[in-house]
């Protein structure tokens, strides 16, 4: 049975690469059964305590299931693989 995966894109309003990160994540999520994926955009300024708890040092960053997985923009293939692993579809 597939697991639920929470995909969070941590962004900041001043971040020029954050739009690209959001687009990449939405594109990758669309390739999966979206019923098993929850997507959230998190502004690190508004949720600073959460960002600190994940040890976010820069944006964009991507967390999966409340764990910082990518501290920088990953390739599409690496993001797909990370989500697949957490869904139980290696």
Secondary structure, 3 states (H helix, E strand, C coil): CCCCEEEEEEECCCCCCHHHHHHHHHHHHCCCCHHHEEEEEEECCCCHHHHHHCCCCCCCEEEECCEEEECCCCCHHHHHHHHHHHHCCC
